[in-house]
Amino acid sequence: MSESKSVEILKTALLMEHRGKAFYKKVAEQATNEDVKKIFNTMADEEQLHIEFLGKQFAFYQKNNKFESHFINTANADESIVNSIMSDSIKQKISGSGFEAAAISAAIDMENKAIEVYGERAVNATDANERELYNWLTTFEREHHKILLELNKELTEKVWNDNNFWPF
């Protein structure tokens, strides 16, 4: 018996969030700067929040064959992460061509995949609560993506400036 598309997507989403959390935790462990560790630990904590929401939805769906409403509660993207990531001191502490910068680039790819999966499911979901869940997750992941892209841009420009790569 094949499982429903909803169950398949929930399993995929849970796996992506677990992988994201593991990745961010590992980067935090290996980062040499405490502020950088804090950034990646915060990202891992946010992935844990997603895991908890998705886990509850998965259990509810398995039992009731529908999605639970009002699951979001008070969970919102943490604005402090934006401010801490985008501070000039953090940008100076991350080498644009070092481990943390490579991790940021990999994280951008992970967030792209999450946005793609969640966004597609939000469009194709027939259950309004499922659509709400995936719209919320898409928005959350877009914020992560935006933060990471901006930081990556700043780090890339830093490398270019430090190495005189600019043609003018």
TIRO-2110 file (N, C-alpha, C; in Angstrom, 1 decimal):
// TIRO-2110
0.8, -1.2, 0.0, N, 1, A
0.0, 0.0, 0.0, CA, 1, A
0.9, 1.2, 0.0, C, 1, A
0.6, 2.1, -0.9, N, 2, A
1.5, 3.3, -1.0, CA, 2, A
0.9, 4.4, 0.0, C, 2, A
1.8, 5.2, 0.5, N, 3, A
1.4, 6.2, 1.4, CA, 3, A
0.9, 7.4, 0.7, C, 3, A
0.2, 8.3, 1.4, N, 4, A
-0.4, 9.5, 0.7, CA, 4, A
0.8, 10.5, 0.5, C, 4, A
0.5, 11.4, -0.4, N, 5, A
1.5, 12.4, -0.7, CA, 5, A
1.7, 13.3, 0.6, C, 5, A
0.7, 13.5, 1.4, N, 6, A
0.9, 14.3, 2.6, CA, 6, A
1.9, 13.6, 3.5, C, 6, A
1.7, 12.3, 3.7, N, 7, A
2.7, 11.5, 4.6, CA, 7, A
4.1, 11.6, 4.0, C, 7, A
4.2, 11.4, 2.7, N, 8, A
5.5, 11.4, 2.0, CA, 8, A
6.2, 12.8, 2.2, C, 8, A
5.4, 13.8, 2.1, N, 9, A
6.0, 15.2, 2.2, CA, 9, A
6.3, 15.4, 3.7, C, 9, A
5.5, 15.0, 4.6, N, 10, A
5.8, 15.2, 6.0, CA, 10, A
7.1, 14.5, 6.4, C, 10, A
7.3, 13.2, 5.9, N, 11, A
8.5, 12.5, 6.1, CA, 11, A
9.7, 13.2, 5.5, C, 11, A
9.6, 13.7, 4.3, N, 12, A
10.7, 14.4, 3.6, CA, 12, A
11.0, 15.7, 4.4, C, 12, A
10.0, 16.4, 4.9, N, 13, A
10.2, 17.6, 5.6, CA, 13, A
10.9, 17.3, 7.0, C, 13, A
10.5, 16.3, 7.7, N, 14, A
11.1, 16.0, 8.9, CA, 14, A
12.6, 15.6, 8.7, C, 14, A
12.9, 14.9, 7.6, N, 15, A
14.2, 14.5, 7.3, CA, 15, A
15.1, 15.7, 7.0, C, 15, A
14.5, 16.6, 6.2, N, 16, A
15.3, 17.8, 5.9, CA, 16, A
15.6, 18.7, 7.1, C, 16, A
14.6, 18.8, 8.0, N, 17, A
14.8, 19.6, 9.2, CA, 17, A
15.8, 18.9, 10.2, C, 17, A
15.8, 17.6, 10.3, N, 18, A
16.8, 16.9, 11.1, CA, 18, A
18.2, 17.1, 10.5, C, 18, A
18.3, 17.0, 9.2, N, 19, A
19.6, 17.2, 8.6, CA, 19, A
20.1, 18.6, 8.8, C, 19, A
19.2, 19.5, 8.6, N, 20, A
19.6, 20.9, 8.8, CA, 20, A
20.0, 21.2, 10.3, C, 20, A
19.3, 20.6, 11.2, N, 21, A
19.7, 20.8, 12.6, CA, 21, A
21.1, 20.2, 12.9, C, 21, A
21.3, 19.0, 12.4, N, 22, A
22.6, 18.3, 12.5, CA, 22, A
23.7, 19.1, 11.9, C, 22, A
23.4, 19.6, 10.7, N, 23, A
24.5, 20.4, 10.0, CA, 23, A
24.8, 21.7, 10.8, C, 23, A
23.8, 22.4, 11.2, N, 24, A
24.0, 23.6, 12.0, CA, 24, A
24.7, 23.4, 13.3, C, 24, A
24.4, 22.3, 14.0, N, 25, A
25.0, 21.9, 15.2, CA, 25, A
26.5, 21.6, 15.0, C, 25, A
26.8, 20.9, 13.9, N, 26, A
28.2, 20.5, 13.6, CA, 26, A
29.0, 21.7, 13.3, C, 26, A
28.4, 22.6, 12.5, N, 27, A
29.1, 23.9, 12.2, CA, 27, A
29.4, 24.6, 13.5, C, 27, A
28.4, 24.7, 14.4, N, 28, A
28.6, 25.4, 15.7, CA, 28, A
29.7, 24.8, 16.5, C, 28, A
29.8, 23.5, 16.5, N, 29, A
30.8, 22.8, 17.2, CA, 29, A
32.2, 23.1, 16.7, C, 29, A
32.3, 23.2, 15.4, N, 30, A
33.6, 23.4, 14.7, CA, 30, A
34.0, 24.8, 14.6, C, 30, A
33.1, 25.7, 14.7, N, 31, A
33.4, 27.2, 14.6, CA, 31, A
34.4, 27.6, 15.7, C, 31, A
35.3, 28.4, 15.4, N, 32, A
36.3, 28.9, 16.4, CA, 32, A
35.8, 30.1, 17.2, C, 32, A
34.9, 30.9, 16.6, N, 33, A
34.5, 32.1, 17.2, CA, 33, A
33.2, 31.9, 17.9, C, 33, A
33.0, 32.4, 19.2, N, 34, A
31.8, 32.2, 20.0, CA, 34, A
30.6, 32.9, 19.3, C, 34, A
30.7, 34.0, 18.7, N, 35, A
29.6, 34.6, 18.1, CA, 35, A
29.1, 33.8, 16.9, C, 35, A
30.0, 33.3, 16.2, N, 36, A
29.7, 32.4, 15.0, CA, 36, A
29.0, 31.1, 15.5, C, 36, A
29.5, 30.6, 16.6, N, 37, A
28.9, 29.4, 17.2, CA, 37, A
27.4, 29.7, 17.6, C, 37, A
27.2, 30.9, 18.2, N, 38, A
25.9, 31.3, 18.6, CA, 38, A
24.9, 31.4, 17.4, C, 38, A
25.4, 31.9, 16.3, N, 39, A
24.5, 32.0, 15.1, CA, 39, A
24.1, 30.6, 14.7, C, 39, A
25.0, 29.7, 14.5, N, 40, A
24.7, 28.4, 14.0, CA, 40, A
23.9, 27.6, 15.1, C, 40, A
24.1, 27.8, 16.3, N, 41, A
23.3, 27.1, 17.4, CA, 41, A
21.9, 27.7, 17.3, C, 41, A
21.7, 29.0, 17.1, N, 42, A
20.4, 29.5, 16.9, CA, 42, A
19.6, 29.0, 15.7, C, 42, A
20.4, 28.8, 14.6, N, 43, A
19.7, 28.2, 13.4, CA, 43, A
19.3, 26.8, 13.7, C, 43, A
20.2, 26.0, 14.5, N, 44, A
19.8, 24.7, 14.8, CA, 44, A
18.6, 24.6, 15.7, C, 44, A
18.5, 25.6, 16.6, N, 45, A
17.3, 25.7, 17.5, CA, 45, A
16.1, 25.9, 16.7, C, 45, A
16.2, 26.7, 15.7, N, 46, A
15.0, 27.0, 14.9, CA, 46, A
14.6, 25.8, 14.1, C, 46, A
15.6, 25.0, 13.6, N, 47, A
15.3, 23.8, 12.9, CA, 47, A
14.6, 22.8, 13.9, C, 47, A
15.0, 22.8, 15.2, N, 48, A
14.3, 21.9, 16.2, CA, 48, A
12.9, 22.3, 16.3, C, 48, A
12.6, 23.6, 16.3, N, 49, A
11.2, 24.1, 16.3, CA, 49, A
10.4, 23.5, 15.2, C, 49, A
11.0, 23.5, 14.0, N, 50, A
10.3, 22.9, 12.8, CA, 50, A
10.1, 21.5, 13.0, C, 50, A
11.0, 20.8, 13.6, N, 51, A
10.9, 19.3, 13.8, CA, 51, A
9.8, 19.0, 14.7, C, 51, A
9.6, 19.8, 15.8, N, 52, A
8.6, 19.6, 16.7, CA, 52, A
7.2, 19.9, 16.1, C, 52, A
7.0, 20.9, 15.3, N, 53, A
5.8, 21.2, 14.6, CA, 53, A
5.4, 20.1, 13.6, C, 53, A
6.4, 19.7, 12.9, N, 54, A
6.2, 18.6, 11.9, CA, 54, A
5.9, 17.3, 12.5, C, 54, A
6.6, 17.0, 13.6, N, 55, A
6.4, 15.8, 14.3, CA, 55, A
4.9, 15.7, 14.9, C, 55, A
4.5, 16.8, 15.4, N, 56, A
3.1, 16.9, 15.9, CA, 56, A
2.1, 16.7, 14.8, C, 56, A
2.4, 17.3, 13.7, N, 57, A
1.5, 17.2, 12.5, CA, 57, A
1.5, 15.8, 12.0, C, 57, A
2.6, 15.2, 12.0, N, 58, A
2.7, 13.8, 11.5, CA, 58, A
1.9, 12.9, 12.3, C, 58, A
2.1, 13.0, 13.7, N, 59, A
1.3, 12.1, 14.6, CA, 59, A
-0.2, 12.4, 14.5, C, 59, A
-0.6, 13.6, 14.4, N, 60, A
-2.0, 14.0, 14.3, CA, 60, A
-2.5, 13.4, 12.9, C, 60, A
-1.8, 13.6, 11.9, N, 61, A
-2.2, 13.1, 10.5, CA, 61, A
-2.3, 11.6, 10.5, C, 61, A
-1.4, 10.9, 11.1, N, 62, A
-1.4, 9.4, 11.1, CA, 62, A
-2.7, 9.0, 11.9, C, 62, A
-3.1, 9.7, 12.9, N, 63, A
-4.2, 9.3, 13.8, CA, 63, A
-5.5, 9.7, 13.1, C, 63, A
-5.6, 10.9, 12.5, N, 64, A
-6.9, 11.5, 12.1, CA, 64, A
-7.0, 11.6, 10.6, C, 64, A
-5.9, 11.4, 9.8, N, 65, A
-6.0, 11.5, 8.4, CA, 65, A
-6.3, 12.9, 7.9, C, 65, A
-5.9, 13.9, 8.7, N, 66, A
-6.1, 15.3, 8.4, CA, 66, A
-5.1, 16.1, 9.2, C, 66, A
-4.9, 17.3, 8.9, N, 67, A
-3.9, 18.2, 9.5, CA, 67, A
-4.6, 19.0, 10.7, C, 67, A
-3.8, 19.2, 11.7, N, 68, A
-4.3, 19.9, 12.9, CA, 68, A
-4.3, 21.4, 12.5, C, 68, A
-5.3, 22.1, 13.0, N, 69, A
-5.3, 23.6, 12.9, CA, 69, A
-4.6, 24.3, 14.0, C, 69, A
-4.4, 25.5, 13.9, N, 70, A
-3.8, 26.4, 14.9, CA, 70, A
-2.5, 25.8, 15.6, C, 70, A
-1.6, 25.3, 14.8, N, 71, A
-0.4, 24.7, 15.3, CA, 71, A
0.7, 25.7, 15.5, C, 71, A
0.6, 26.8, 14.9, N, 72, A
1.7, 27.7, 14.9, CA, 72, A
1.9, 28.4, 16.2, C, 72, A
0.9, 28.6, 17.0, N, 73, A
0.9, 29.3, 18.3, CA, 73, A
1.7, 30.6, 18.2, C, 73, A
2.7, 30.7, 19.0, N, 74, A
3.4, 32.0, 19.1, CA, 74, A
4.8, 31.9, 18.4, C, 74, A
5.1, 30.8, 17.7, N, 75, A
6.4, 30.6, 17.1, CA, 75, A
6.6, 31.5, 15.9, C, 75, A
7.5, 32.4, 15.9, N, 76, A
7.9, 33.2, 14.8, CA, 76, A
9.4, 33.2, 14.7, C, 76, A
9.9, 33.6, 13.5, N, 77, A
11.3, 33.8, 13.3, CA, 77, A
11.9, 34.7, 14.3, C, 77, A
13.0, 34.4, 14.9, N, 78, A
13.6, 35.2, 15.9, CA, 78, A
14.4, 36.3, 15.3, C, 78, A
13.9, 37.5, 15.5, N, 79, A
14.5, 38.7, 15.0, CA, 79, A
15.9, 39.0, 15.5, C, 79, A
16.2, 38.5, 16.6, N, 80, A
17.6, 38.7, 17.2, CA, 80, A
18.6, 38.0, 16.3, C, 80, A
18.3, 36.9, 15.7, N, 81, A
19.2, 36.2, 14.8, CA, 81, A
19.6, 37.1, 13.6, C, 81, A
18.7, 37.8, 13.1, N, 82, A
19.0, 38.7, 12.0, CA, 82, A
20.0, 39.8, 12.4, C, 82, A
19.7, 40.4, 13.5, N, 83, A
20.6, 41.4, 14.0, CA, 83, A
22.0, 40.9, 14.4, C, 83, A
22.0, 39.7, 15.0, N, 84, A
23.4, 39.2, 15.3, CA, 84, A
24.1, 38.7, 14.1, C, 84, A
23.5, 38.1, 13.1, N, 85, A
24.2, 37.7, 12.0, CA, 85, A
24.7, 38.8, 11.1, C, 85, A
23.9, 39.9, 11.0, N, 86, A
24.3, 40.9, 10.1, CA, 86, A
25.2, 42.0, 10.8, C, 86, A
25.6, 41.8, 12.0, N, 87, A
26.5, 42.8, 12.6, CA, 87, A
27.8, 42.8, 12.0, C, 87, A
28.4, 44.0, 11.9, N, 88, A
29.7, 44.2, 11.3, CA, 88, A
30.8, 43.3, 12.0, C, 88, A
30.7, 43.2, 13.3, N, 89, A
31.7, 42.4, 14.0, CA, 89, A
31.7, 41.0, 13.6, C, 89, A
30.5, 40.4, 13.4, N, 90, A
30.4, 39.0, 13.0, CA, 90, A
31.0, 38.9, 11.6, C, 90, A
30.6, 39.8, 10.7, N, 91, A
31.2, 39.7, 9.3, CA, 91, A
32.7, 39.7, 9.3, C, 91, A
33.3, 40.5, 10.2, N, 92, A
34.7, 40.6, 10.3, CA, 92, A
35.4, 39.3, 10.9, C, 92, A
34.6, 38.6, 11.7, N, 93, A
35.1, 37.4, 12.3, CA, 93, A
35.0, 36.1, 11.5, C, 93, A
34.3, 36.2, 10.4, N, 94, A
34.1, 35.0, 9.5, CA, 94, A
35.0, 35.3, 8.3, C, 94, A
35.9, 34.4, 8.0, N, 95, A
36.7, 34.4, 6.8, CA, 95, A
35.9, 34.1, 5.6, C, 95, A
35.9, 35.0, 4.6, N, 96, A
35.1, 34.8, 3.5, CA, 96, A
35.5, 33.5, 2.7, C, 96, A
36.6, 33.0, 2.9, N, 97, A
37.0, 31.8, 2.2, CA, 97, A
37.3, 30.6, 3.2, C, 97, A
36.8, 30.7, 4.4, N, 98, A
37.1, 29.7, 5.4, CA, 98, A
35.9, 28.8, 5.6, C, 98, A
36.0, 28.0, 6.7, N, 99, A
35.0, 26.9, 7.0, CA, 99, A
33.6, 27.5, 7.2, C, 99, A
33.5, 28.6, 8.0, N, 100, A
32.2, 29.1, 8.3, CA, 100, A
31.5, 29.6, 7.0, C, 100, A
32.3, 30.2, 6.1, N, 101, A
31.8, 30.7, 4.8, CA, 101, A
31.3, 29.6, 4.0, C, 101, A
32.1, 28.5, 3.9, N, 102, A
31.6, 27.3, 3.2, CA, 102, A
30.4, 26.7, 3.8, C, 102, A
30.2, 26.8, 5.1, N, 103, A
29.0, 26.3, 5.7, CA, 103, A
27.8, 27.1, 5.4, C, 103, A
28.0, 28.4, 5.3, N, 104, A
27.0, 29.3, 4.9, CA, 104, A
26.5, 29.0, 3.5, C, 104, A
27.4, 28.8, 2.6, N, 105, A
27.1, 28.4, 1.2, CA, 105, A
26.3, 27.1, 1.2, C, 105, A
26.7, 26.2, 1.9, N, 106, A
26.0, 24.9, 2.0, CA, 106, A
24.6, 25.1, 2.6, C, 106, A
24.5, 25.9, 3.6, N, 107, A
23.2, 26.2, 4.2, CA, 107, A
22.3, 26.9, 3.3, C, 107, A
22.8, 27.7, 2.4, N, 108, A
21.9, 28.4, 1.4, CA, 108, A
21.3, 27.3, 0.5, C, 108, A
22.1, 26.3, 0.1, N, 109, A
21.5, 25.2, -0.7, CA, 109, A
20.5, 24.5, 0.0, C, 109, A
20.7, 24.2, 1.3, N, 110, A
19.7, 23.5, 2.1, CA, 110, A
18.4, 24.3, 2.2, C, 110, A
18.5, 25.6, 2.4, N, 111, A
17.3, 26.4, 2.6, CA, 111, A
16.6, 26.5, 1.2, C, 111, A
17.3, 26.5, 0.1, N, 112, A
16.7, 26.5, -1.2, CA, 112, A
15.8, 25.3, -1.4, C, 112, A
16.4, 24.1, -1.0, N, 113, A
15.6, 22.9, -1.1, CA, 113, A
14.4, 22.9, -0.3, C, 113, A
14.5, 23.4, 1.0, N, 114, A
13.3, 23.5, 1.9, CA, 114, A
12.3, 24.4, 1.3, C, 114, A
12.7, 25.5, 0.8, N, 115, A
11.7, 26.5, 0.2, CA, 115, A
11.0, 25.8, -1.0, C, 115, A
11.7, 25.1, -1.8, N, 116, A
11.2, 24.4, -3.0, CA, 116, A
10.1, 23.4, -2.5, C, 116, A
10.5, 22.5, -1.6, N, 117, A
9.6, 21.4, -1.2, CA, 117, A
8.4, 22.0, -0.5, C, 117, A
8.6, 22.9, 0.5, N, 118, A
7.5, 23.5, 1.2, CA, 118, A
6.6, 24.3, 0.3, C, 118, A
7.2, 25.1, -0.5, N, 119, A
6.4, 26.0, -1.4, CA, 119, A
5.5, 25.2, -2.4, C, 119, A
6.1, 24.1, -2.9, N, 120, A
5.4, 23.3, -3.9, CA, 120, A
4.2, 22.6, -3.2, C, 120, A
4.5, 22.1, -1.9, N, 121, A
3.4, 21.4, -1.2, CA, 121, A
2.3, 22.4, -0.8, C, 121, A
2.7, 23.6, -0.4, N, 122, A
1.7, 24.7, -0.1, CA, 122, A
0.7, 24.9, -1.3, C, 122, A
1.3, 24.9, -2.5, N, 123, A
0.5, 25.2, -3.7, CA, 123, A
-0.4, 24.0, -3.9, C, 123, A
0.1, 22.8, -3.8, N, 124, A
-0.7, 21.6, -4.2, CA, 124, A
-1.5, 21.0, -3.1, C, 124, A
-1.4, 21.4, -1.8, N, 125, A
-2.2, 20.9, -0.7, CA, 125, A
-3.7, 21.2, -0.9, C, 125, A
-4.5, 20.2, -0.6, N, 126, A
-5.9, 20.4, -0.7, CA, 126, A
-6.5, 20.7, 0.7, C, 126, A
-5.8, 20.3, 1.7, N, 127, A
-6.2, 20.6, 3.1, CA, 127, A
-5.7, 22.0, 3.5, C, 127, A
-6.6, 22.8, 4.0, N, 128, A
-6.3, 24.2, 4.3, CA, 128, A
-5.2, 24.3, 5.4, C, 128, A
-5.3, 23.4, 6.4, N, 129, A
-4.4, 23.4, 7.5, CA, 129, A
-3.0, 22.9, 7.0, C, 129, A
-3.0, 22.0, 6.1, N, 130, A
-1.7, 21.6, 5.5, CA, 130, A
-1.1, 22.7, 4.7, C, 130, A
-1.9, 23.4, 4.0, N, 131, A
-1.4, 24.6, 3.2, CA, 131, A
-0.9, 25.6, 4.1, C, 131, A
-1.6, 25.9, 5.2, N, 132, A
-1.1, 26.9, 6.2, CA, 132, A
0.3, 26.5, 6.8, C, 132, A
0.4, 25.2, 7.1, N, 133, A
1.7, 24.7, 7.7, CA, 133, A
2.8, 25.0, 6.7, C, 133, A
2.6, 24.6, 5.4, N, 134, A
3.7, 24.7, 4.5, CA, 134, A
4.0, 26.1, 4.1, C, 134, A
2.9, 27.0, 4.1, N, 135, A
3.2, 28.4, 3.8, CA, 135, A
4.0, 29.0, 4.9, C, 135, A
3.7, 28.6, 6.2, N, 136, A
4.4, 29.1, 7.3, CA, 136, A
5.9, 28.7, 7.2, C, 136, A
6.1, 27.4, 7.0, N, 137, A
7.5, 26.9, 6.8, CA, 137, A
8.2, 27.5, 5.7, C, 137, A
7.5, 27.8, 4.6, N, 138, A
8.2, 28.4, 3.4, CA, 138, A
8.6, 29.8, 3.8, C, 138, A
7.8, 30.5, 4.5, N, 139, A
8.1, 31.9, 4.9, CA, 139, A
9.3, 31.9, 5.9, C, 139, A
9.3, 31.0, 6.8, N, 140, A
10.4, 30.8, 7.8, CA, 140, A
11.7, 30.5, 7.1, C, 140, A
11.7, 29.6, 6.1, N, 141, A
12.9, 29.2, 5.4, CA, 141, A
13.3, 30.3, 4.5, C, 141, A
12.4, 31.1, 3.9, N, 142, A
12.8, 32.2, 3.1, CA, 142, A
13.6, 33.3, 3.9, C, 142, A
13.2, 33.4, 5.2, N, 143, A
13.9, 34.4, 6.1, CA, 143, A
15.3, 33.9, 6.3, C, 143, A
15.4, 32.6, 6.6, N, 144, A
16.8, 32.0, 6.8, CA, 144, A
17.6, 32.2, 5.5, C, 144, A
17.0, 31.9, 4.4, N, 145, A
17.7, 32.0, 3.1, CA, 145, A
18.1, 33.5, 2.9, C, 145, A
17.3, 34.4, 3.1, N, 146, A
17.6, 35.8, 3.0, CA, 146, A
18.8, 36.2, 3.8, C, 146, A
18.8, 35.8, 5.1, N, 147, A
19.8, 36.1, 6.0, CA, 147, A
21.2, 35.6, 5.5, C, 147, A
21.1, 34.3, 5.1, N, 148, A
22.3, 33.6, 4.7, CA, 148, A
22.9, 34.2, 3.4, C, 148, A
22.0, 34.6, 2.4, N, 149, A
22.4, 35.2, 1.2, CA, 149, A
23.1, 36.5, 1.4, C, 149, A
22.5, 37.3, 2.3, N, 150, A
23.1, 38.6, 2.6, CA, 150, A
24.4, 38.5, 3.2, C, 150, A
24.6, 37.6, 4.1, N, 151, A
25.8, 37.3, 4.8, CA, 151, A
26.9, 36.8, 3.8, C, 151, A
26.4, 35.9, 2.9, N, 152, A
27.3, 35.4, 1.9, CA, 152, A
27.8, 36.4, 0.9, C, 152, A
26.9, 37.3, 0.6, N, 153, A
27.2, 38.4, -0.3, CA, 153, A
28.3, 39.3, 0.3, C, 153, A
28.1, 39.7, 1.6, N, 154, A
29.1, 40.5, 2.3, CA, 154, A
30.4, 39.8, 2.4, C, 154, A
30.4, 38.5, 2.7, N, 155, A
31.7, 37.8, 2.8, CA, 155, A
32.4, 37.7, 1.5, C, 155, A
31.6, 37.5, 0.4, N, 156, A
32.2, 37.4, -0.9, CA, 156, A
32.9, 38.7, -1.3, C, 156, A
32.2, 39.8, -1.0, N, 157, A
32.8, 41.1, -1.3, CA, 157, A
34.0, 41.4, -0.5, C, 157, A
34.0, 40.9, 0.7, N, 158, A
35.2, 41.0, 1.6, CA, 158, A
36.4, 40.3, 1.0, C, 158, A
36.2, 39.1, 0.5, N, 159, A
37.2, 38.3, -0.1, CA, 159, A
37.7, 39.0, -1.4, C, 159, A
36.8, 39.5, -2.2, N, 160, A
37.2, 40.2, -3.4, CA, 160, A
38.0, 41.5, -3.1, C, 160, A
37.6, 42.2, -2.1, N, 161, A
38.3, 43.4, -1.7, CA, 161, A
39.7, 43.1, -1.1, C, 161, A
39.7, 42.1, -0.2, N, 162, A
41.0, 41.7, 0.4, CA, 162, A
42.0, 41.2, -0.6, C, 162, A
41.5, 40.6, -1.7, N, 163, A
42.4, 40.0, -2.7, CA, 163, A
42.5, 40.8, -4.0, C, 163, A
42.0, 42.0, -4.0, N, 164, A
42.0, 42.9, -5.1, CA, 164, A
41.5, 42.3, -6.4, C, 164, A
40.3, 41.6, -6.3, N, 165, A
39.7, 41.0, -7.4, CA, 165, A
38.9, 41.9, -8.2, C, 165, A
38.6, 43.1, -7.7, N, 166, A
37.7, 44.0, -8.4, CA, 166, A
38.5, 44.6, -9.6, C, 166, A
37.9, 44.6, -10.8, N, 167, A
38.5, 45.0, -12.0, CA, 167, A
38.7, 46.6, -12.1, C, 167, A
38.1, 47.3, -11.2, N, 168, A
38.2, 48.8, -11.2, CA, 168, A
38.7, 49.3, -9.9, C, 168, A
END
